[in-house]
Amino acid sequence: MKLQPAAHIRGEVTVPGDKSISHRAVMFGAISDGRTEIQNFLEGADCLSTISCFRSMGIEIEKKQNQILVHGKGLRGLTAPSGILDCGNSGTTTRLISGILSPQPFTSTLTGDDSIKKRPMNRIIEPLTMMGADIKSLNGNGCAPLQICGRPLHGIHYHSKVASAQVKSAILLAGLYAEGETRVTEPKLSRNHTELMLKRFGADVRTEGTTAVIRPAGHLTGTNILVPGDISSAVYFVAAALILPNSEVLIKNVGINPTRAGLLTVCKNMGAQISLVNESHEGSEPTADLLVHSSNLKGTVIEGDLIPAMIDELPTVALMACFAEGTTVIRDAAELKVKESNRIAIMVENLSAMGADIVETEDGMIIHGGKPLHGAVIDSHKDHRIAMTFAVAALAAGGETEILDADCVSISYPRFYDELNRLTR
């Protein structure tokens, strides 16, 4: 993909449904009694991997325009898959489904693409094993492929070393089937979509500070889920509007769950002009339209509790920092190293190639803003968030930018380049 600079970005955009919520709606609907209707489902490659896995276990899932219908068979209704379950590029699918499969009365094997086979799975293998699960890494390296032989489980109180919604969710889903209460305590509160949505399906789940608690369930009941727009997809248009002059973008119906909305706090700290319009609290997830104007940004420090609330947006915030006055420091973000790629190293490598003053640290980056960027050849490493971040960078850089493996954006935002082109014409 070759991109040219843009004078401005203007207009309205509705971003795809939240990826995290779309995954969970299919999974929870599959193990519930009755039908679950999902509106604004994200039809990206990752979420389609989740649908494929559950279809392989006997769940009927229909696609109708902008709606997904999941015909659940209850907590004990899954059947043994005839082959290996392919999770594609999706860490969410791999980790969450492991919690569901651990208590099932059959053996299953999970695999994925080359990226998934490098991502750390010991973080779920350890707690699930403590609950009585028989789960192992077939290559003995703590990564997929994983083999899970279903066993009866018992509740535990697990103190997670990382603030990870995927780890927490895998344990809570196993806890639905476990004997006794299951508790997960995190060092910082990670996104809470699982807790909110499980409650909507009828689970006995509650939160005590940074601890999530779940009781075993006799059954869950299918429901209707309206998926809000994904703030992790909105961030690219937020960044473009902030750094390109004479710009104004309205991003419709974006999820602003406080455990995901660290981006809004950081933008405010950087002096960004962002207004929340049409705020709504219907359903379990709060939403708003984001009205974004060109802004004179200033450097800031991003650390601590903010990090889990914006982990997927950090690469794009690093780009914004290049256009800010002063220095921006991102720390406590070592989790970026074990995403679809090592996002710290790749952001530093590619932004440096474009002329940015950026330094990699052990757990983040230091960016000295104000140096103009120029076009370059960007290796996305097949990471959708890297590709989209540098598509935005290209708009504000001098000369042409080429992004390698640019089509990886289909994982979360298949129409991204079309929308970007429409708004910058």
ChimeraX attribute file (.defattr): number of C-alpha atoms within 10 A of each C-alpha:
attribute: neighborCount
match mode: 1-to-1
recipient: residues
	/A:1	14
	/A:2	14
	/A:3	20
	/A:4	15
	/A:5	20
	/A:6	19
	/A:7	12
	/A:8	20
	/A:9	26
	/A:10	21
	/A:11	12
	/A:12	18
	/A:13	18
	/A:14	16
	/A:15	25
	/A:16	26
	/A:17	26
	/A:18	23
	/A:19	25
	/A:20	21
	/A:21	24
	/A:22	27
	/A:23	22
	/A:24	22
	/A:25	28
	/A:26	27
	/A:27	22
	/A:28	25
	/A:29	31
	/A:30	31
	/A:31	25
	/A:32	25
	/A:33	21
	/A:34	16
	/A:35	19
	/A:36	24
	/A:37	19
	/A:38	23
	/A:39	20
	/A:40	19
	/A:41	27
	/A:42	30
	/A:43	22
	/A:44	19
	/A:45	20
	/A:46	23
	/A:47	26
	/A:48	19
	/A:49	23
	/A:50	26
	/A:51	24
	/A:52	16
	/A:53	21
	/A:54	22
	/A:55	17
	/A:56	19
	/A:57	18
	/A:58	18
	/A:59	21
	/A:60	16
	/A:61	20
	/A:62	13
	/A:63	12
	/A:64	9
	/A:65	9
	/A:66	11
	/A:67	16
	/A:68	23
	/A:69	19
	/A:70	29
	/A:71	22
	/A:72	26
	/A:73	21
	/A:74	19
	/A:75	22
	/A:76	15
	/A:77	16
	/A:78	22
	/A:79	16
	/A:80	15
	/A:81	17
	/A:82	10
	/A:83	11
	/A:84	16
	/A:85	22
	/A:86	20
	/A:87	28
	/A:88	24
	/A:89	23
	/A:90	22
	/A:91	21
	/A:92	22
	/A:93	27
	/A:94	28
	/A:95	24
	/A:96	26
	/A:97	23
	/A:98	28
	/A:99	28
	/A:100	24
	/A:101	25
	/A:102	29
	/A:103	29
	/A:104	24
	/A:105	15
	/A:106	15
	/A:107	17
	/A:108	22
	/A:109	21
	/A:110	23
	/A:111	20
	/A:112	22
	/A:113	14
	/A:114	12
	/A:115	19
	/A:116	22
	/A:117	21
	/A:118	18
	/A:119	17
	/A:120	17
	/A:121	23
	/A:122	18
	/A:123	19
	/A:124	23
	/A:125	26
	/A:126	15
	/A:127	23
	/A:128	27
	/A:129	15
	/A:130	15
	/A:131	25
	/A:132	18
	/A:133	25
	/A:134	19
	/A:135	24
	/A:136	22
	/A:137	19
	/A:138	15
	/A:139	11
	/A:140	10
	/A:141	14
	/A:142	20
	/A:143	20
	/A:144	27
	/A:145	26
	/A:146	25
	/A:147	20
	/A:148	23
	/A:149	18
	/A:150	19
	/A:151	19
	/A:152	16
	/A:153	23
	/A:154	20
	/A:155	24
	/A:156	20
	/A:157	17
	/A:158	20
	/A:159	14
	/A:160	18
	/A:161	12
	/A:162	17
	/A:163	21
	/A:164	20
	/A:165	22
	/A:166	23
	/A:167	26
	/A:168	31
	/A:169	27
	/A:170	27
	/A:171	31
	/A:172	29
	/A:173	26
	/A:174	29
	/A:175	29
	/A:176	28
	/A:177	25
	/A:178	24
	/A:179	16
	/A:180	14
	/A:181	18
	/A:182	25
	/A:183	22
	/A:184	22
	/A:185	21
	/A:186	20
	/A:187	14
	/A:188	20
	/A:189	21
	/A:190	24
	/A:191	23
	/A:192	20
	/A:193	20
	/A:194	24
	/A:195	22
	/A:196	17
	/A:197	21
	/A:198	23
	/A:199	16
	/A:200	19
	/A:201	22
	/A:202	16
	/A:203	20
	/A:204	17
	/A:205	24
	/A:206	16
	/A:207	15
	/A:208	10
	/A:209	10
	/A:210	14
	/A:211	19
	/A:212	24
	/A:213	19
	/A:214	26
	/A:215	20
	/A:216	21
	/A:217	16
	/A:218	12
	/A:219	17
	/A:220	25
	/A:221	20
	/A:222	25
	/A:223	20
	/A:224	16
	/A:225	25
	/A:226	20
	/A:227	25
	/A:228	27
	/A:229	27
	/A:230	26
	/A:231	29
	/A:232	25
	/A:233	23
	/A:234	22
	/A:235	23
	/A:236	24
	/A:237	26
	/A:238	30
	/A:239	23
	/A:240	32
	/A:241	27
	/A:242	28
	/A:243	27
	/A:244	23
	/A:245	17
	/A:246	14
	/A:247	20
	/A:248	24
	/A:249	22
	/A:250	22
	/A:251	24
	/A:252	20
	/A:253	26
	/A:254	27
	/A:255	26
	/A:256	25
	/A:257	19
	/A:258	15
	/A:259	17
	/A:260	24
	/A:261	19
	/A:262	22
	/A:263	26
	/A:264	22
	/A:265	15
	/A:266	18
	/A:267	20
	/A:268	14
	/A:269	15
	/A:270	21
	/A:271	16
	/A:272	23
	/A:273	18
	/A:274	22
	/A:275	15
	/A:276	16
	/A:277	15
	/A:278	11
	/A:279	15
	/A:280	14
	/A:281	12
	/A:282	9
	/A:283	14
	/A:284	14
	/A:285	21
	/A:286	16
	/A:287	25
	/A:288	20
	/A:289	23
	/A:290	25
	/A:291	18
	/A:292	23
	/A:293	25
	/A:294	22
	/A:295	20
	/A:296	15
	/A:297	23
	/A:298	21
	/A:299	22
	/A:300	20
	/A:301	14
	/A:302	24
	/A:303	15
	/A:304	13
	/A:305	16
	/A:306	21
	/A:307	27
	/A:308	25
	/A:309	25
	/A:310	24
	/A:311	20
	/A:312	21
	/A:313	22
	/A:314	27
	/A:315	24
	/A:316	24
	/A:317	22
	/A:318	25
	/A:319	24
	/A:320	27
	/A:321	28
	/A:322	28
	/A:323	25
	/A:324	24
	/A:325	17
	/A:326	15
	/A:327	18
	/A:328	24
	/A:329	19
	/A:330	22
	/A:331	17
	/A:332	17
	/A:333	22
	/A:334	17
	/A:335	19
	/A:336	20
	/A:337	17
	/A:338	14
	/A:339	19
	/A:340	21
	/A:341	21
	/A:342	15
	/A:343	25
	/A:344	26
	/A:345	17
	/A:346	20
	/A:347	26
	/A:348	24
	/A:349	17
	/A:350	19
	/A:351	23
	/A:352	15
	/A:353	16
	/A:354	23
	/A:355	16
	/A:356	23
	/A:357	19
	/A:358	24
	/A:359	18
	/A:360	16
	/A:361	16
	/A:362	12
	/A:363	15
	/A:364	24
	/A:365	23
	/A:366	19
	/A:367	26
	/A:368	20
	/A:369	23
	/A:370	16
	/A:371	14
	/A:372	14
	/A:373	21
	/A:374	19
	/A:375	23
	/A:376	22
	/A:377	15
	/A:378	25
	/A:379	19
	/A:380	25
	/A:381	19
	/A:382	19
	/A:383	23
	/A:384	20
	/A:385	26
	/A:386	25
	/A:387	23
	/A:388	27
	/A:389	25
	/A:390	30
	/A:391	26
	/A:392	25
	/A:393	28
	/A:394	27
	/A:395	24
	/A:396	23
	/A:397	21
	/A:398	17
	/A:399	14
	/A:400	15
	/A:401	23
	/A:402	18
	/A:403	21
	/A:404	16
	/A:405	16
	/A:406	23
	/A:407	19
	/A:408	20
	/A:409	22
	/A:410	15
	/A:411	23
	/A:412	23
	/A:413	24
	/A:414	17
	/A:415	13
	/A:416	20
	/A:417	16
	/A:418	9
	/A:419	16
	/A:420	20
	/A:421	12
	/A:422	14
	/A:423	18
	/A:424	16
	/A:425	10
